[in-house]
Amino acid sequence: MRIAENILRIKEEIPPHVKLTAVSKTHPVEIIEEAFRAGQVAFGENKAQEMIRKQTALPNDIAWHFIGHLQTNKVKQVVKFVHFIESVDSFKLLREINKRAENVNRQISCLLQFHIASEESKFGFDVDEASAMLEDIEYKEMQNIRIKGVMGMATFTENTKKIRKEFRDLYRIFTDLKNKYFACSSDFTEISMGMSGDYKIAIEEGSTMVRLGSAIFGMRNY
Ligand SMILES: *Cc1c(COP(=O)(O)O)cnc(C)c1O
């Protein structure tokens, strides 16, 4: 394993304003520990049970980022420790996060996930849904969530023009929402885009957070 080397190389390669989330899904806790010892603090998981199991077994100062579709019935357990929920994809989910976070007296950093890819299966808001939520009085009264920006996944393709266009679409969505709903706030600063196959393009198109799995840990065995 060259995990430590991979992390150091990637950190040198990405600009200092871009944060790295190491996507550790499917990998065992020993591997995460190795990355943590190499200085990596933020880890991304896309399944609630898996993240909870790993969190219990690993040091408390790991910053867990949830990056998958989160079912509302899993929110309660995750909210106790999660550092960032990057994949808020419905008003219903945000409502549940706020409610459960209030119960444990925490404020949870969230990103709104947008559907920018052409594949059917990916979750996320469209702009109209997100705008309706951000204008809703119920949202405005939420005290236990902080929306810090947006997240999206490009289509899985070799076509770099298409990928670039989708990242541009997400950047545009970010800018529009920021101007319209977060102009008086310094909270809304993050654009989470870029995975192992496309993070260089994502950074060129304005990413502030990249989520890298295979570039750090190698191939996943499902
Ligand atoms: C798995 C996953 C990643 C990382 O994918 P790699 O191609 O291994 O870098 C990033 N983001 C999300 C949402 C994922 O599910």
The ligand as a Tripos MOL2 file, in Angstrom:
@<TRIPOS>MOLECULE
LIG
   15    15     1     0     0
SMALL
NO_CHARGES

@<TRIPOS>ATOM
      1 C1        -17.2690    6.7130   -4.1790 C.3       1 LIG1
      2 C2        -17.4920    8.1810   -4.2220 C.ar      1 LIG1
      3 C3        -16.4300    9.0720   -4.4740 C.ar      1 LIG1
      4 C4        -15.0060    8.6400   -4.7550 C.3       1 LIG1
      5 O1        -14.8890    7.9220   -5.9400 O.3       1 LIG1
      6 P1        -13.4470    7.6080   -6.5900 P.3       1 LIG1
      7 O2        -13.7470    7.5360   -8.0390 O.co2     1 LIG1
      8 O3        -12.9860    6.3410   -6.0080 O.co2     1 LIG1
      9 O4        -12.5520    8.7440   -6.2510 O.co2     1 LIG1
     10 C5        -16.7180   10.4280   -4.4670 C.ar      1 LIG1
     11 N1        -17.9430   10.9040   -4.2250 N.ar      1 LIG1
     12 C6        -18.9970   10.0940   -3.9850 C.ar      1 LIG1
     13 C7        -20.3190   10.6860   -3.7160 C.3       1 LIG1
     14 C8        -18.7980    8.7060   -3.9710 C.ar      1 LIG1
     15 O5        -19.8500    7.9070   -3.7310 O.3       1 LIG1
@<TRIPOS>BOND
     1     1     2 1
     2     2     3 ar
     3     2    14 ar
     4     3     4 1
     5     3    10 ar
     6     4     5 1
     7     5     6 1
     8     6     7 2
     9     6     8 1
    10     6     9 1
    11    10    11 ar
    12    11    12 ar
    13    12    13 1
    14    12    14 ar
    15    14    15 1
@<TRIPOS>SUBSTRUCTURE
     1 LIG1         1 GROUP 0 **** ****
